[in-house]
Amino acid sequence: MNCVICKQGQTQPGLVTVTLEREGAIVVFKRVPAEVCENCGEYYLSDDVTGELLERAEEAIASGVEVEICRYVAKAISLCENSQSRFRSQGF
């Protein structure tokens, strides 16, 4: 994809740090998958990733944090963790 900011670079898959700030709270997500411009460094998140980040940031703000830093983990992995817990509770 062509970068819409610098209009000269192409984007490549990469990992970025995303910082969200609202109501005096700061939530930082590290190692977020994105398309990153090779020329200017601007990044583009997928709709799914954006939705997950906003949901997790809302949860953090609702819990009263002022600053939170966490590594991004896709929901698919979280679902696997839930399945493992269910299997353990069933004796697997």
C-alpha positions in Angstrom: 0.0 0.0 0.0 1.2 3.5 -0.7 1.6 5.8 2.4 -1.1 8.4 2.5 1.1 10.7 4.6 4.4 11.0 2.7 3.0 9.6 -0.6 6.4 8.2 -1.4 6.8 5.1 0.7 5.3 1.6 0.6 4.1 -0.1 3.7 5.4 -3.4 5.0 4.2 -5.6 7.9 5.8 -4.7 11.2 5.3 -4.1 14.9 4.7 -0.7 16.5 4.0 0.9 19.8 0.6 2.5 20.2 -0.1 5.1 22.9 -3.7 6.1 23.7 -4.6 8.9 26.1 -8.0 9.9 27.5 -9.2 11.5 30.7 -5.7 11.7 32.2 -5.0 8.0 31.6 -2.3 6.7 29.3 -2.4 3.2 27.9 0.6 2.0 25.9 0.5 -1.2 23.8 3.8 -2.6 22.6 4.5 -4.9 19.6 1.2 -4.2 17.8 1.0 -5.6 14.3 0.6 -2.9 11.7 1.5 -1.9 8.1 4.5 0.5 8.5 5.7 3.0 5.8 9.3 2.3 4.9 9.9 6.0 4.2 8.3 8.0 7.0 7.4 5.4 9.6 3.7 6.2 9.6 1.7 3.1 10.6 -1.7 1.7 9.8 -3.7 -0.7 12.0 -6.3 -3.1 10.8 -9.9 -2.6 11.9 -9.7 -5.7 14.0 -6.6 -4.6 15.8 -7.9 -1.1 16.3 -11.1 -2.5 17.8 -9.2 -4.7 20.2 -6.9 -1.8 21.4 -9.9 0.5 22.0 -11.7 -2.2 23.9 -8.7 -3.0 26.1 -8.0 0.7 26.7 -11.6 1.3 27.8 -11.3 -1.6 30.3 -8.1 -0.1 31.6 -9.6 3.4 32.0 -12.7 1.9 33.7 -10.5 0.2 36.2 -8.9 3.5 37.2 -5.4 3.1 35.9 -3.4 6.3 35.2 -0.6 4.6 33.2 -0.6 1.1 31.8 1.9 -0.5 29.5 1.3 -3.9 28.0 2.4 -6.1 25.2 -0.3 -6.7 22.5 -1.6 -10.2 22.3 -4.2 -11.1 19.7 -7.6 -12.3 21.0 -7.2 -15.6 19.2 -4.4 -16.4 21.7 -6.6 -15.3 24.6 -9.3 -17.7 23.3 -6.8 -20.5 23.4 -5.9 -19.7 27.0 -9.7 -19.8 27.9 -9.9 -23.2 26.1 -6.9 -24.5 28.1 -8.6 -23.5 31.3 -11.8 -25.3 30.3 -9.8 -28.4 29.4 -7.9 -28.4 32.7 -11.2 -28.1 34.6 -12.5 -31.1 32.8 -9.4 -33.2 33.7 -7.4 -32.9 30.4 
